Amino acid sequence: MNRPAVEVADILRALGSRFIERHQSWLRVQQLKVMRAISRCRTAALGGHIDKCLRCGKDWGLSFNSCLMGSISLWGVSCGNLRVC
């Protein structure tokens, strides 16, 4: 699956601070937490891991962790770091 050229996280990282400054009077704490989590998603702030193939052990390189990693109980999503060539 290919990632899109621009993601919501990219927009928040570029313009989020300005948006918060303009609209802080009506933004709730929960909304700010979500914006922060999305901004940190797939960045060094959340750490990373090495992707390896299940079959041959091929090293696919470093991937930054998603904001969903390890949150099976919260979102019902499992993000493993193993692939199959």
Sequence and secondary structure as in RCSB ss.txt:
>XXXX:A:sequence
MNRPAVEVADILRALGSRFIERHQSWLRVQQLKVMRAISRCRTAALGGHIDKCLRCGKDWGLSFNSCLMGSISLW
GVSCGNLRVC
>XXXX:A:secstr
    SS HHHHHHHHHHHHHHHHTTT  HHHHHHHHHHHHTTSGGG EEEEEETTT  EEEEEE  TTTT HHHH
S    SEE  
